[in-house]
Amino acid sequence: MQLNTPERKLVKEGLISDYLRSIMADNADNSEGQTAQYIAALRDADPEPFATALCTLDGRIYSSAYGGSFTDANVAADQVEFTIQSISKPFVYALALEEHGIEELMKVVGMEPSGEAFNELSLEGDTKRPVNPMINAGAITVNQLINGSESSVEDRVAKIHDFMNELAGRKLMLDKQTASSELESSDRNLALAHMLRSYHIIQDSAEDAVNSYVQQCSIKVNVRDLAVMGATLASGGVQPLTGKRVMKQSVARQVQSVMASAGMYNAAGRWMARVGIPAKSGVAGGVLGTLPGQLGLSSFSPKLDEQGNSVRGVRVFQRLSKDMGLHLMAPEPRGRASVRSLTEDESTGESIVCLQGDIDFIGGERLYRTLMEHQLKHKQLVFDLTRVDGMNSVGRKMLTNGIELLREEGFSIRIEDPDGLLA
Ligand code: GLU
C-alpha cells in the first residue's frame, strides 16, 4: 500500500483533529457565560457554535467543529464566520507599526498592561497616551494612524480590510450589519474618542474615529482564518499559505509581546500564568493564540465570562497548553526536528524512521507530515527511538495512535525503544 493513497486520510484525520475534537467534547456541556450583551447583533447570535483550529508555520491547518444545532446546519462550526472584534487590535497595531514605526507609535500609545477592562479609560497620567493598543482607547488611537491623519474613514477601513485579507490569505467580508448595530450602542467608545481628542491624541471627530474602529472590528473570520493569522505572527510575519512576508519580523515580535501582557483584558496576568500563550480574544467569542516559532491557534464559542473572554475558548486553550506543553515559560526543550531520517533498507526490506529529540505535539505532527509526504517503499516499518530524549503525553499518544492506525492500514511495525519510552 502506498502512503499517499486515500487511506492515508485515516492517519491524517485520525490524530490531530480527533485530539481537538476530544478536547471540545470535554467542554461542550459547559453552558456558562453569555453572549456579549451590549451589542445587539452579538447578543442575539447563536451561542452554540464551537470550533478550534491550529495552523503550522508551513500552512497545514487542523480544525475541528463540535456538533450542536447551528444556525445553518450545513455549515460546520469551523466554517462559521463571526466578527473579529478585538482580535483585530493586534493586527491593526501591526499595520500601524509597518506604516509608522515604533517611535511614532510610542508617542501616542504605550505598551504596559492595564489590568483593566477593555473599555476602561486608561490613559497615562503625564502623556495622556492610552496605556496599550489592546484596550479600546489604544485601539481607537492606533486605528486613526492608518493611512495617515488626512485619510477618509472609507480609505482607512479599506486599507485595514486589505491587510486582514492578506493575513487570512483570502477575501474577508465586512459585516455592515454588526457594525451599525454596534454604533447604536457606542456611547462608551465615543466617550473614549472624545477624551482622546481633547488630549490631541487623535484628530478626527469622535464619530469618525469610532465608526472606523467599529468597522475594523466587524471584519468576519472563521477559526481557520484566525489560526492562519496567528501563524503569520508566530512565524515572524510570513503568511503560511501564500508565503508572502506581510510584516517585518520586529513588528511580529512587538505585537506578540504586547499580546502576551495585555491581550486578555483584565485576565491577562492569570492567562499568562495558566496558559502561557500570547493571545487576544474578541467579544464575538473568538480567541487567537500564537506560539512563536511553532503554531497559530484559535477557538470560537460565543458565550463570554465576566472578563469578556470566551468561556469554552479559555478552557480549550488551557487544555491545549497543558497537554501539548505549549506554555512559553515551560522548561520543555523545543525546536529540534523529531524526524532525523527516513531510510529505505533494501537488504532487509524495511523503511526506517529514525526519531530524535523530544516528541511533543509539534514533534508528533512533523512525524506524521513526513509519513504523509513520503512514498514508503516497504510495508515493514521501523520506528527507531534510540535517539529520542523524551516524550510528553500528547507526543506519546500521537505516536501510539499513529502506529495503531498504520497497522490497520496493513503496515507491519517494529519499534526500537531501548529506553522503554513507549512501554
Ligand atoms: N467592538 C468591540 C468594542 O469596542 C470590541 C470589544 C472586544 O472584542 O473586546 O466594544
Boltz pocket constraint, residues with backbone or C-beta under 6 A from the ligand:
constraints:
  - pocket:
      binder: B
      contacts: [[A, 84], [A, 85], [A, 86], [A, 87], [A, 118], [A, 119], [A, 136], [A, 182], [A, 189], [A, 213], [A, 214], [A, 217], [A, 281], [A, 282], [A, 283], [A, 284], [A, 308]]
      max_distance: 6.0
